[in-house]
Amino acid sequence: MKRGQLAFLTGTHIVNDLYQGAVPALLPFLMSERHYSYTAVSGIALAAGGLSSVVQPLFGLLVDRRRRDWLIPAGFLTAAAGITGAALAGSYLLTWLCAALAGIGIAAYHPPATDRARAAGGRSQRAMSLFSVGGTLGASLAPALVTLVVGSYGLAGGWLLAVPALVTAVLWAVRARSRRHRDHPAEAPAGAGRTVTTSTEPDDWRAFGHLVATIIGWSIPYVTVTSMLSLHIQRDLHGSTGLGATALTLLTLAGAAGTLLGGWLGDRNGRLTPIRTGYLLAVPALATVVLAPSSTVAVIGATAFGLAMFLPFAPQVTLAQDYLPTRPGTAAGLTLGLAMSAGGLAAPLLGRLADAHGLRTALALALAVLAVAAGCALRLRDRVLPDHHPEAEPTRAPAEPAAEPVA
């Protein structure tokens, strides 16, 4: 495992997904300062999340054809530009377009970065879990950063939100130049158009489709709970606003712990163990949230739900890449895109159900979807590829056996 490279990639993941979490964090400020309606801000959220889920597999296809490491910094810089532009835009249309730009940048980052993280970590599930938890941390830091900046300076101070991406881009350039001159002084920039060497093992599209269905069944309940949990605690269980926010924070922190634990379990007992265990434990945890008689019980259930839901997160990514060994970028793009976005596409329907029949009804439907996903997870089968598969070593051009991806 290349620990330094993996640590740096994890840092870029924190920055990239910081801008993913910044989209919902900006919406209350857009409503208060620009008087946007709920429909208007829902459109902005859909522009970022929905478009990201659609284009992310396309970036995966690009990465599968040629190494495009430059998409990593380009992705988080584009995301930062989109978020900054949305904060400073003077019209709704421009705000919507900037949110869409942010979604494209977020999507562009994930396939090449995940591919590099897999190469740096080899077969280790813990390595992928470390990389994955970076995204969770970034998304969880976003509300605090947006509140600090926009709450202090208003939307006009939104340009400060670009600072993390700019600093990380400078570090990327310095690191790239240092590695290039130290290891390969005469070499062209790493990843500059080299052809990808793919596995000779066949793709298993049927197994991959089964995994995709499972991940969709993961995404819908997760997005539903994160969007409705605080309201459920306040309105149905008569908890305070602070307790609702605490529940969301605990869910996020438990998710980070679950991601790391899932990687450890995957290395120790095989990756199907955290996948199946996570789904099976998530069902009673969500049932606790739905049926909770008090806000305290709901908070406990939400914490358990966050831990269980993220046990399968990293192992699902590596399993998808082994189902499609000749298209690891496509596999990562689809699985990560669906995990973060499919639930967002279903959110408006569940929101209308909550308006008509209450939050418990919407959460109960999410529980039913999760139960189906758990059944799908039990039917998943592992796939162990030979040692020469690219997961065990960095992808590199045949004519340049010593070349290393810069990260």
NUFILUM-237385 format. One record per atom (N, C-alpha, C, O, CB): y negated, z, x negated; residue in one letter. Coordinates in steps of 0.2 Angstrom, whole numbers, plus 5000, padded with zeros to 4 digits. Atoms other than C-alpha are relative to their C-alpha. Glycine has a CB too. Example, Ala and Ser with C-alpha at 12.3 -4.5 7.8 and 13.67 -1.06 7.14 Angstrom:
% residues 2
500650004996a 502250394938a 499450004996a 499550034991a 500050065005a 500649995004s 500550364932s 499550035004s 498950045001s 499849934998s 
% end
This chain:
% residues 407
500650004996m 500050005000m 499450004996m 499350044991m 500050065005m 500650015004k 498349954993k 499550055004k 499150035008k 499749935000k 500349954997r 497450114998r 499249995000r 498950005006r 500150074997r 500750025001g 495650064992g 499849955005g 499349955009g 499849994993g 500150054996q 495749905001q 500050025008q 499650005012q 500449944999q 499949974993l 496349985017l 499550045002l 499250045008l 500750035001l 500649964998a 495050115017a 499449965001a 499049985006a 499950054994a 500650044999f 493649985015f 500149975007f 499649965010f 499949964994f 499950044994l 494349885029l 499950055006l 499750035011l 500749965001l 500149954995t 494450045040t 499350015001t 499150025007t 500450064999t 500749994999g 492650075037g 499649945003g 499249955007g 499750004993g 500350064997t 492149895042t 500250005008t 499949985012t 500349934997t 499750004993h 493249925058h 499550055004h 499450045010h 500750025000h 500549954997i 492150085062i 499449965002i 499149975007i 499950064995i 500750034999v 490549975060v 500149955006v 499749955010v 499849974994v 499950054995n 491249835071n 500150025007n 499750005011n 500649954998n 499949974993d 491849935085d 499550055002d 499450075008d 500750035000d 500649974998l 490250035085l 499649965004l 499449995009l 499650024993l 500450054996y 489449885092y 500449995007y 500149975012y 499849944997y 499650004994q 490849875105q 499950055005q 499850055011q 500849994999q 500149944996g 490550045111g 499250015002g 499050045006g 500250064996g 500750004999a 488650015110a 499849975007a 499349985010a 499649974995a 500150044994v 488749895125v 499950055006v 499450055010v 500549955001v 500149964994p 489150025139p 499550064998p 499250085003p 500750035001p 500549955001a 488050155130a 499349985001a 498850025003a 500150024993a 500650034999l 486550035132l 499850005007l 499250005009l 499949944996l 500150024993l 486750005150l 499650055004l 499150035008l 500750005004l 500449964996p 485950165157p 499349994998p 498850005002p 500250084999p 500750015002f 484350135146f 499849935003f 499249935004f 500050004992f 500250064997l 484349955152l 499850015008l 499349985010l 500549945000l 500249994993m 484350015170m 499450045001m 499050035005m 500650045003m 500649965000s 483050145167s 499349974998s 498849985001s 500150074997s 500750035003e 481750045157e 499949935003e 499349915004e 500149994993e 500150064997r 482049875165r 500249995007r 500149945011r 500449954996r 499850004993h 482649925182h 500549955002h 500549925008h 499449995004h 499450044998y 484249825182y 500450045005y 500550105005y 500449984994y 499549984995s 485449845197s 500750024997s 500850004991s 500049965006s 499349995003y 487249905195y 500349934999y 500749924995y 500450045005y 499750065001t 487749725198t 499849964994t 500249934990t 499849955006t 500250035006a 486649665184a 500350034994a 500549994989a 499250015000a 499749985006v 487249785171v 500849995000v 501049994994v 499950085000v 499350025000s 489049755176s 500149934997s 500649914994s 500350005007s 500050065003g 488649575172g 500050004993g 500349964989g 499549955003g 500149995007i 488049625155i 500750024997i 500950004991i 499450044998i 499449975003a 489649725152a 500549955000a 500949944995a 500250065004a 499550065000l 490749575157l 499849954995l 500349924993l 500049985008l 500250055005a 489749455146a 500350024993a 500549984990a 499349995000a 499849985007a 490249565131a 500750015000a 501149984995a 499750074998a 499349985001g 491949625135g 500549945003g 501049924999g 500250055005g 499650054997g 492649475146g 500049944995g 500549914993g 499749985006g 500050065005l 492049335133l 500450024994l 500749984991l 499249994999l 499649985006s 492749435119s 500749995001s 501049974996s 499850074998s 499350004999s 494449445126s 500249925001s 500849914999s 500250035007s 499850074999v 494449255130v 500049964993v 500449924991v 499549965004v 500050045007v 493849195112v 500450034995v 500550004990v 499250004999v 499749975006q 494749325101q 500649964998q 500849954992q 500250075002q 499450045002p 496449225102p 499849944996p 500249914992p 500449985006p 500250065003l 495449065097l 499850024992l 500049984988l 499449975003l 500149985007f 494849155081f 500750024997f 500750004991f 499550065000f 499449995003g 496649205078g 500349944998g 500749934993g 500550045005g 499850075001l 497149025079l 499749974993l 500049944989l 499949955005l 500350025006l 495848985065l 500350044994l 500450014989l 499250015001l 499849965006v 496449125054v 500749984998v 500949984992v 500050085002v 499350025001d 498249065056d 500049944996d 500549924992d 500449995006d 500050065004r 497748895049r 499850014993r 500049974989r 499649955004r 500349995006r 496648955035r 499850074999r 499550095004r 499549944998r 500349935001r 496149115027r 499349995001r 498949954998r 500250024993r 500750004999r 494449155033r 499750075000r 499550095005r 499849965007r 500349935001d 493949325026d 499350005002d 499150065003d 500250024993d 500749994999w 492149285028w 499850015008w 499350035009w 499749934998w 500149984993l 492349305047l 500050085001l 499750105006l 500649975004l 500049934999i 492549495044i 499250025000i 499050055005i 500450034994i 500749984999p 490749525039p 499649965005p 499149985008p 499649994993p 500350044995a 490149375049a 500050035007a 499650035011a 500249935000a 499849974994g 490949465064g 499550065002g 499250065007g 500750025001g 500449944998f 490149635063f 499249994999f 498850025003f 500250064996f 500750025000l 488449555058l 499849975006l 499249985009l 499849964994l 500250034994t 488449445073t 500050055006t 499650055011t 500549945002t 500049954995a 488949595084a 499450045000a 499150065005a 500650044999a 500649965001a 487449695077a 499449965003a 499049985006a 499950024993a 500650044998a 486249545080a 500050005008a 499550005011a 500149934997a 500050004993g 486849535098g 499850065004g 499450065008g 500749985003g 500249944997i 486649715102i 499350014999i 498950045004i 500450064997i 500749995001t 484949725094t 499649955004t 499149975007t 499949984992t 500350054996g 484449565103g 500050025007g 499550025011g 500349935000g 500049974993a 484949645120a 499550055001a 499250065006a 500850025002a 500549955000a 483949795116a 499349985000a 498850005004a 500150054995a 500750025001l 482349695112l 499949945005l 499349925005l 499949974993l 500250064996a 482549545124a 499650025006a 499550075008a 500749985003a 500549994995g 481249525137g 500249975007g 499849995012g 499449964998g 499850024994s 482249445151s 500750015001s 501150034996s 499949925001s 499349984998y 483949475160y 500449944997y 500949964994y 500150005007y 499650055003l 484549305154l 500150004993l 500750004990l 499749935002l 500049995007l 484149335136l 500550064998l 500850064994l 499350004997l 499649945001t 484949505137t 500749985001t 501250014997t 499850065005t 499350024998w 486549435145w 500349954994w 500849964992w 500049965006w 499850055006l 486649295131l 500150044994l 500650034990l 499549954999l 499949965006c 486449425117c 500650055001c 500950064996c 499350054999c 499449964999a 487749535125a 500649964999a 501149984996a 500150035007a 499450045001a 488949385125a 500049984993a 500649984990a 499849935004a 500050025007l 488449345107l 500350064996l 500850054992l 499349994997l 499749945002a 488949525103a 500850005001a 501150024996a 499750075003a 499350004999g 490649505111g 500349954996g 500949964994g 500149985007g 499750055004i 490949345101i 500150034993i 500650024990i 499549945000i 500049975006g 490549435085g 500650054999g 500950054994g 499350034998g 499449955000i 491749585089i 500649965000i 501149984997i 499950045007i 499450045000a 493049455093a 500249964994a 500849964992a 500049955006a 499950045006a 492849355077a 500250054995a 500650034990a 499349974998a 499949955005y 493049515067y 500850025000y 501150024994y 499650065000y 499449975000h 494749575073h 500649964997h 501049994993h 500250015007h 499450045003p 496049435069p 500050004992p 500550024989p 500049935002p 500050005007p 495549415050p 500150074997p 500450084992p 499549974997p 500049935002a 495249605048a 500750035001a 501050074996a 499550045003a 499349974998t 496949655056t 500549964995t 501050004993t 500249985007t 499550045005d 497849515045d 500050034993d 500550044990d 499849935000d 500149975007r 497049595029r 500350075000r 500650094995r 499350004998r 499749945000a 497549765035a 500750014999a 501050054996a 499750045006a 499250015000r 499349715038r 500249994993r 500750014990r 500249955005r 499950025006a 499349635021a 500050064995a 500450074990a 499649944997a 500149945005a 498649795012a 500550055001a 500750094997a 499350025001a 499549954999g 499849905021g 500749995000g 501150035000g 499850035007g 499350025000g 501449805021g 500350025006g 500150015012g 500450034994g 499649984994r 502749875033r 499850075003r 500150095008r 500750004998r 500149934998s 501950045034s 499650005007s 499149975008s 499550034995s 500450004994q 501450085052q 499450055000q 498950045003q 500550035006q 500649965001r 500350225046r 499449964997r 498849984999r 500250064995r 500650045002a 499250095037a 499749975006a 499149975006a 500349954995a 500450034994m 498950005053m 499750055004m 499250045007m 500649965004m 500349954996s 498650165062s 499450024997s 498950045001s 500550065001s 500649985003l 497350215049l 499449955002l 498949965003l 500150014993l 500550054998f 496450045052f 499850005007f 499249995009f 500349934998f 500150004992s 496650055071s 499550065002s 499150055006s 500650005003s 500449944998v 495850235071v 499349994998v 498950025001v 500350064997v 500750015002g 494350165063g 499649975006g 499049995007g 500049954994g 500350034994g 493950065079g 499950055005g 499450055008g 500549945002g 500149954996t 494250215089t 499450044999t 499050065003t 500650045001t 500549965002l 493050315079l 499349975001l 498850005003l 500150024992l 500650044999g 491750175079g 499850005007g 499250025009g 500149934998g 500250004993a 491750165098a 499850075002a 499450075007a 500649985004a 500249934998s 491650355100s 499450024997s 499050065000s 500650054998s 500649985003l 490150365088l 499449965004l 498849985003l 500049984993l 500550054997a 489250225098a 499550045005a 498950035004a 500349955003a 500449974996p 488550335112p 499550054997p 498950054999p 500450045006p 500449955004a 487850465100a 499449964997a 498849984997a 500450044995a 500550035003l 486950335090l 499549965004l 498949975003l 500449944995l 500550034996v 486250235104v 499550055004v 498950045004v 500449965006v 500449954997t 485650395112t 499550024995t 498950044997t 500450065003t 500549975005l 484850455096l 499449954999l 498849964999l 500450014993l 500550055001v 483950285093v 499649985006v 499049995006v 500449944997v 500350024994v 483550225110v 499750065004v 499150055007v 500549965005v 500349944997g 483250395117g 499450024997g 498950055000g 500550065000g 500649975004s 481950435103s 499549945000s 498949965001s 500250014993s 500550055001y 481150265102y 499949955005y 499549905005y 500149964993y 500050044995g 481550175117g 500449934998g 500649934993g 499349985003g 499650065002l 482349995118l 499649964995l 499949934991l 500049965006l 500450045006a 480949935106a 500250024993a 500149994989a 499250025001a 499749985006g 481750035093g 500749984999g 501150004994g 500050084999g 499350035001g 483449945095g 500149974994g 500749964992g 500149965006g 499850035006w 483249855079w 500350054995w 500750024990w 499349974997w 499649955005l 483850015070l 500750005001l 501150024997l 499750075002l 499350014999l 485549985078l 500349964995l 500949964994l 500149995007l 499850055005a 485749845065a 500250034993a 500550004989a 499649945000a 500049975007v 485649965050v 500850014998v 500949994992v 499750075000v 499350005003p 487550005049p 500349944998p 500749944993p 500450045006p 499750065002a 488049825049a 499749974994a 500049944990a 499949955006a 500350035006l 486749775036l 500250044994l 500450014989l 499250015001l 499849975006v 487249915024v 500749984999v 500949984993v 500050085002v 499350025002t 489149875026t 500049934998t 500449924993t 500450015007t 500050065003a 488749695023a 499850004993a 500149964989a 499549955004a 500250005007v 487849735007v 500650034996v 500850004990v 499450054999v 499449975003l 489349845002l 500649954999l 500949944994l 500350065003l 499550055000w 490549705006w 499849954995w 500349934991w 500049965007w 500250055005a 489549574995a 500150034993a 500350004989a 499349985001a 499949965007v 489549704980v 500750004999v 500949994993v 499650065000v 499349995001r 491349734982r 500449944998r 500849934994r 500450045006r 499750065001a 491849554983a 499849974993a 500249944990a 499749955006a 500250035007r 490849504968r 500350044994r 500550014989r 499250014999r 499649965005s 491549654958s 500749984999s 500949974993s 499950075002s 499350015000r 493349614962r 500149934997r 500549914993r 500350005007r 499950075002r 493049424959r 499950004992r 500249964989r 499549965003r 500250005007h 492249454942h 500550044995h 500650024990h 499350024998h 499649965003r 493449584937r 500749974999r 501049974994r 500150075003r 499350025000d 495149504942d 500049924999d 500549904995d 500350015006d 499950075000h 494749314943h 499349974999h 499049945003h 500349975006h 500750025002p 493049274934p 499949925002p 499349915003p 499950014993p 500150074999a 493349084936a 500249985007a 500149925009a 500449964995a 499850014994e 493949094954e 499549995005e 498950025005e 500550055003e 500550004994a 493049034970a 500050065004a 500550105003a 500249935004a 500049944996p 492549164982p 500750015004p 501049965007p 499549995005p 499449994996a 494149244990a 500049985007a 499549995010a 500250074999a 499950024993g 494749175006g 499649945002g 499649925007g 499850055004g 500450054999a 493649025004a 500449935001a 500549894997a 499549984994a 499750064997g 494648895014g 500749994997g 501049944998g 499749944998g 499450015002r 496348935006r 500549995005r 500450025011r 500350064995r 499550014995t 497848875016t 500550065000t 500750094995t 500449944998t 499649944999v 498849015024v 500849984999v 501049935001v 499950035007v 499350015000t 500649025019t 500450045005t 500350105006t 500350034993t 499749974994t 501649065035t 500850014999t 501149994994t 499949965006t 499349995001s 503449135037s 500449955003s 500249905007s 500150075005s 499550054997t 504949025040t 500450035006t 500849995009t 500549994994t 499749974995e 505549145053e 499749975007e 499149965007e 500050075001e 500250034994p 505449065071p 499650065004p 499750125004p 500549985004p 500449964995d 504149135084d 500550025006d 500849975008d 499449975002d 499649984994d 504949235098d 499450015006d 499250065007d 500450074999d 500650004995w 503649185112w 500250045006w 499850075010w 499949935002w 499849974994r 504749265126r 499950084999r 499650115003r 500849995001r 500149935001a 504749435118a 499350024999a 499050075001a 500450024993a 500749995000f 502949415114f 499650015007f 499250055008f 499649954996f 500249994993g 502549385132g 500150065004g 499750095007g 500349945004g 499849944997h 503449535137h 499650064998h 499450105001h 500850024999h 500449955003l 502449635125l 499350005003l 498950055004l 499950004992l 500650024997v 500849555132v 499950035007v 499450075008v 499849935000v 500049974993a 501249615150a 500050074999a 499750105003a 500749975003a 500049935001t 501549785143t 499350034998t 499150085001t 500550024995t 500749985002i 499849795135i 499549995005i 499150035006i 499849964994i 500550004995i 498949735150i 500150065005i 499650095007i 500249935004i 499949944997g 499849875159g 499750074997g 499750125000g 500750015002g 500349945004w 499149995146w 499250005001w 498950055002w 500149994992w 500750015000s 497349925147s 499750025006s 499250055007s 499849934998s 500349994994i 497049935165i 500050085002i 499450105004i 500449975006i 500149934999p 497450125167p 499550034995p 499150074997p 500750034999p 500449975005y 496550165151y 499249995002y 498950045002y 500149974993y 500750024998v 494950075156v 499850045006v 499250065007v 499949935000v 500149974994t 495050145173t 499850084999t 499350105002t 500649995005t 500049935001v 495250325167v 499350014996v 498950064998v 500550034996v 500649995004t 493850315154t 499349995004t 498850025003t 500049964994t 500650014996s 492650245167s 499950045006s 499350055009s 500049925003s 500049964993m 493050355182m 500150084998m 500050125003m 500549985004m 499849935001l 493550525173l 499550055001l 499550105005l 500350004993l 500649954999s 491850605172s 499850005007s 499750065010s 499449974996s 500250004993l 491450555190l 500550045004l 500350085009l 499949935003l 499449974997h 493150615196h 499950084999h 500050125004h 500749984997h 500149935001i 492850785188i 499450035003i 499450095006i 499950024992i 500649974997q 491050805195q 500150005007q 499950045011q 499449964997q 500150014993r 491250735212r 500650035004r 500650065009r 500049935002r 499449984996d 493050775217d 500250074998d 500550115003d 500649954998d 499849935002l 493350935207l 499450054999l 499550104997l 500449994994l 500649965000h 491550995207h 499950044993h 499750094993h 500150065005h 500249985007g 491451015188g 499349984998g 499049945002g 500549974995g 500750025002s 489851005179s 500049934996s 500549914994s 499750064995s 500150065004t 489050855170t 500350014993t 500649964990t 499349985000t 499749995007g 489450935153g 500750005000g 501049984995g 499750074998g 499350005000l 491250965158l 500349935000l 500849914997l 500350045005l 499850075000g 491450775162g 499949974994g 500349934992g 499649975006g 500150035006a 490650725146a 500550034995a 500849994990a 499350014997a 499549975004t 491850845137t 500649975001t 501049964996t 500050085001t 499350034999a 493350775145a 500049934997a 500649924994a 500149995008a 500050065003l 492850605139l 500150004992l 500449974989l 499449965002l 500049995007t 492550665121t 500750024998t 501050004993t 499550054998t 499349985002l 494250755121l 500549955000l 501049944996l 500250065004l 499550055000l 495150605127l 499949954994l 500449934992l 499849965007l 500150055006t 494350495113t 500350034994t 500650004990t 499349994999t 499849975006l 494750625100l 500850005000l 501149994995l 499750074999l 499350005000a 496550645106a 500349934999a 500849924996a 500250025007a 499850075001g 496650455106g 500149984992g 500549954990g 499649955003g 500050015008a 496250455087a 500650034997a 500950014993a 499350024997a 499449975002a 497550585084a 500649975002a 501149964998a 500050075003a 499550044998g 498750485094g 500249944996g 500749924995g 500049995007g 499950065004t 498450335084t 500350014993t 500849984991t 499349964999t 499749985006l 498850425068l 500750025000l 501150014996l 499550054996l 499349974999l 500350515075l 500549945001l 501049944999l 500050055005l 499550064999g 501050345081g 500249974994g 500749954994g 499649965005g 499850035006g 500950275064g 500550044996g 501050014993g 499449994996g 499549955004w 501850425056w 500749995004w 501249995000w 499750075000w 499450014996l 503150415070l 500449944999l 501049934998l 500050025007l 499850065000g 503350235068g 500449994993g 500949964992g 499549955000g 499750015007d 503750245049d 500650054999d 501150034996d 499550034995d 499549955001r 504850395051r 500649985005r 501249995003r 499850075002r 499550014995n 505850345067n 500149935003n 500549925007n 500050055006n 500050074997g 505550155070g 499450005005g 499350055008g 500649995003g 500650014996r 504050085079r 500150005008r 499750025011r 499649944998r 499849994993l 504950085096l 499950075003l 499850085008l 500649975002l 500049934998t 504950275096t 499350025003t 499250045008t 500250044994t 500749984998p 503050295097p 499849965006p 499449985011p 499550004995p 500150054995i 502950145109i 500250035007i 499950045012i 500249934999i 499749974994r 504150215122r 499850075001r 499750085007r 500849994999r 500249934998t 503750395120t 499250005003t 499150045007t 500050044993t 500750004998g 501850355122g 500049985007g 499650025011g 499649954996g 500150024993y 502050265139y 500450055004y 500150075009y 500449935000y 499649954996l 503350395145l 499650065001l 499650095007l 500750014998l 500449945000l 502150535141l 499449995004l 499150045007l 499950034993l 500650014997a 500650455148a 500050005007a 499550025011a 499849934998a 499950004992v 501350435166v 499950075003v 499550085007v 500749985002v 500149934997p 501450625169p 499350034998p 499050075002p 500550054998p 500649985001a 499850655160a 499449975004a 499050015007a 499849984992a 500550034995l 498850535171l 500250035007l 499750045011l 500149925000l 499949974994a 499750605186a 499750075001a 499450095006a 500850015001a 500349945000t 499050775181t 499249995001t 498950035005t 500150034993t 500750024999v 497250695181v 499949995007v 499550015011v 499849954996v 500150034993v 497550615198v 500150065005v 499750075010v 500549955002v 499849944996l 498350775206l 499750064999l 499850125002l 500750005001l 500249945002a 497350905197a 499650045006a 499250015009a 499549994994a 500349954995p 496851055208p 499350024998p 498950055002p 500450055002p 500749975002s 495351105197s 499849954994s 500249914991s 500150074997s 500350045005s 494251025184s 500350024993s 500449974989s 499250014999s 499749985006t 495051125170t 500749974999t 500949944993t 500150085000t 499450035000v 496751055174v 499949924998v 500349894995v 500450015006v 500150075001a 496050875174a 499849994993a 500049944990a 499449985005a 500250015007v 495250905157v 500750004995v 500749964991v 499550054998v 499450005004i 496950955150i 500449945001i 500749914996i 500450075002i 499650074999g 497850805158g 499749944996g 500049904994g 500049995007g 500450065003a 496450685151a 500250014992a 500249954989a 499350015001a 499950005008t 496750755133t 500749984999t 500849944994t 499950074998t 499350025001a 498650735135a 500049925001a 500449894997a 500450045004a 500050074999f 498350565142f 499749964994f 500049914992f 499649985006f 500350045006g 497250505127g 500550004994g 500649954991g 499450044998g 499550005005l 498550565115l 500649965001l 500849924996l 500350084999l 499450044999a 500050485123a 499849925000a 500249884998a 500250025007a 500150074999m 499150315127m 499949974993m 500049914992m 499349995004m 500150035007f 498750295108f 500550004995f 500549984990f 499450024997f 499450005004l 500450335101l 500249924999l 500449914993l 500550045003l 499750075001p 500950145104p 499549954997p 499749904995p 500249975006p 500650055001f 499250065099f 500249964993f 500249904994f 499450044999f 499950045006a 499650025080a 500749975000a 500749914998a 499950054994a 499450035000p 501449995082p 500149935004p 500449895003p 500650045002p 500050064996q 501149865096q 499749944996q 499949894997q 499650015006q 500350055004v 500049765084v 500549974995v 500649914995v 499350024996v 499550025005t 501349755070t 500649975004t 500949925001t 500250054996t 499450034996l 502749715083l 499849935002l 500249895002l 500250055006l 500350074998a 501649575090a 500049954994a 500249894995a 499350005003a 500050045005q 501449505073q 500749984997q 500849924995q 499650034994q 499350025002d 503349505069d 500349965006d 500849935004d 500450074999d 499850054995y 503649425086y 499849934999y 500149885000y 499850025007y 500350065002l 502549285080l 499850004993l 499250004991l 499349985004l 500149995007p 502749285061p 499649944997p 499349954992p 500750004997p 500450065003t 501949105059t 499350005003t 498949965001t 500449945002t 500750004997r 500449155069r 499850085001r 499650105006r 500049975007r 500249935000p 499949335064p 499350015003p 499250065006p 500150034994p 500749994997g 498149305068g 500049995007g 499650035011g 499649954997g 499950014993t 498549245085t 500250065004t 500050085009t 500449935002t 499749954997a 499649385089a 499550065000a 499550105005a 500650024996a 500549945000a 498349515083a 499449995005a 499250035008a 499750014993a 500650024995g 496949425093g 500250015007g 499850045011g 499849934999g 499849994993l 497949425109l 500150075001l 499950105007l 500649965001l 499949934998t 498549605108t 499450045000t 499350085004t 500550034995t 500649965001l 496949685102l 499549985006l 499250025009l 499749994993l 500450024995g 495949575114g 500250025007g 499750055011g 499949935000g 499849984993l 496949615129l 500050085001l 499850105006l 500849985001l 500149924999a 497049805125a 499350025001a 499350075005a 500350034993a 500649984999m 495249815124m 499649975006m 499150005008m 499649994994m 500450044995s 494649695138s 500449985006s 500049985011s 499949934997s 499650014994a 496049665151a 499850055005a 499750035011a 500749994999a 500249954995g 495649825159g 499349995003g 499150015009g 500150074997g 500750014998g 493749785159g 500049945006g 499649955010g 499649984995g 500050054995l 494149625169l 500250025007l 500050005012l 500449944998l 499849974994a 495049725182a 499650065003a 499750085009a 500750035000a 500449944998a 493749865183a 499649995006a 499650035010a 499550024994a 500450014994p 492649785196p 500450015007p 500250035012p 499749935001p 499649994994l 494149775209l 500250085001l 500150105007l 500649964999l 499949934999l 494549955205l 499450045002l 499550095006l 500350034994l 500649974998g 492750005207g 499949995007g 499750045011g 499449974996g 500150014993r 492649925224r 500550045004r 500450075010r 500149935002r 499549964997l 494250015229l 499850085000l 499950115005l 500750004996l 500349935000a 493450185223a 499550015005a 499450065008a 499850014993a 500549994995d 491950145234d 500250015007d 500050045011d 499549944999d 499850004993a 492950115249a 500550065002a 500550085007a 500449935001a 499549954999h 494350245247h 500050064996h 500450114996h 500749975000h 500049945004g 493850365234g 500349994993g 500749954992g 500350065003g 499750015007l 494150395215l 500750014999l 501049984995l 499550054996l 499349985000r 495850475218r 500449945001r 500949934998r 500150065004r 499650064998t 496450315226t 500049954994t 500649924993t 499749975006t 500050055005a 495850205212a 500450034994a 500849994991a 499349994998a 499649975005l 496650325199l 500750005001l 501149994997l 499750074998l 499350014998a 498250325209a 500349934999a 500849924997a 500150035007a 499850075001l 498350135208l 500149994993l 500649964991l 499549955003l 499950015007a 498050145189a 500650044998a 501050014993a 499450034997a 499449965002l 499450275188l 500649955002l 501149954998l 500150065004l 499450054999a 500650145197a 500049954995a 500649934993a 499949975007a 500050065005v 500150005185v 500350034994v 500750004990v 499349984999v 499749975006l 500550125171l 500750015000l 501150004995l 499650074998l 499349994999a 502250165178a 500449944999a 500949944996a 500150035007a 499750065001v 502649985178v 500049984993v 500549954990v 499649945004v 500050015007a 502049965160a 500550044996a 500850024991a 499350024998a 499549955003a 503150115155a 500749965001a 501149974996a 500050075003a 499450044999g 504650015162g 500149944996g 500649934993g 500149985008g 500050065004c 504149865153c 500150024992c 500549994988c 499449965000c 499949985006a 504049965137a 500750024998a 500950014992a 499550064998a 499349985002l 505750035138l 500549944999l 501049944996l 500350035006l 499650065001r 506449855138r 499849964994r 500149914992r 499949955006r 500250035006l 505549805122l 500550014995l 500850064995l 499350024998l 499550005006r 506649765107r 499649994993r 499149954993r 500549955001r 500350005006d 506149785089d 500249934996d 500749904998d 500250064995d 499850065004r 506149635076r 499850024993r 499250024991r 499649945003r 500149985007v 506349675058v 500149934996v 500649904996v 500550054997v 500050065004l 505949525047l 500250014993l 500150074990l 499349975000l 499849995007p 506549495029p 499450024996p 498850014998p 500349934997p 500649985004d 505549565015d 499549954997d 499049974996d 500450044994d 500550055003h 504749405010h 499549985005h 499149945004h 500449944998h 500550014995h 503849405026h 499350024998h 499250074994h 500150035007h 500649985003p 501949405023p 499750075002p 499350094999p 499549955003p 500249934999e 501849585030e 500050044994e 499750094994e 500350035006e 499949965006a 502449645014a 499649984994a 499650024989a 500749994998a 500550025006e 501149555003e 499449965003e 499549935008e 500449964995e 500650044997p 499449475005p 500249935000p 500549904996p 499450014995p 499950084999t 499449295011t 499549974995t 499049994994t 499849985007t 500350035005r 498949184997r 500249934999r 500749915001r 500050044993r 499950075001a 498849004992a 500649994995a 500650034990a 499449964998a 499550015005p 500448934983p 499749994993p 500150014988p 500449955002p 500350025006a 499348874969a 499650064996a 499550054990a 499649945000a 500349945003e 498549044966e 500350065001e 500150105005e 499250005003e 499649944998p 499849174966p 499750064998p 499950125001p 500749994996p 500349945001a 498749304959a 499450025004a 499150075003a 499850004992a 500649994996a 497349284971a 500150065005a 500650075008a 499849945004a 500049944996e 496949444981e 499449995005e 498949965004e 499950064996e 500550004995p 495949444998p 499550054998p 499650114996p 500250015007p 500549955002v 494249534995v 499950035007v 499850015012v 499449964998v 500149964994a 493949675007a 499650064997a 499450105001a 500650025004a 
% end
